Amino acid sequence: MNERYEGRAITQMCKMIASVGLIVGFSLFLLSFIASAYNQDFFLTIISLGIMGASMFMFGFGTFMGILTETYRKTELHS
């Protein structure tokens, strides 16, 4: 496998997971304003903000791991 491809694959996978999570979280957030009868305790709002926060954390962690993998491979090849 190409050394640089592995880091890009991790980053691409985390971008896809984060984008799906952000879309689901944002749509639930908008739904929480429309369906106010089900949202008396702000349950949908809290869940949607949690999904969006987890997606952003996943994106940041995946980007960090992808960069770390690419940097490690570069230093391993030059040693």
Secondary structure, DSSP 8 states (H G I E B T S, - for coil): --HHHHHHHHHHHHHHHHHHHHHHHHHHHHHHHH-TTT-TTSHHHHHHHHHHHHHHHHHHHHHHHHHHHHHHHHHHHH-
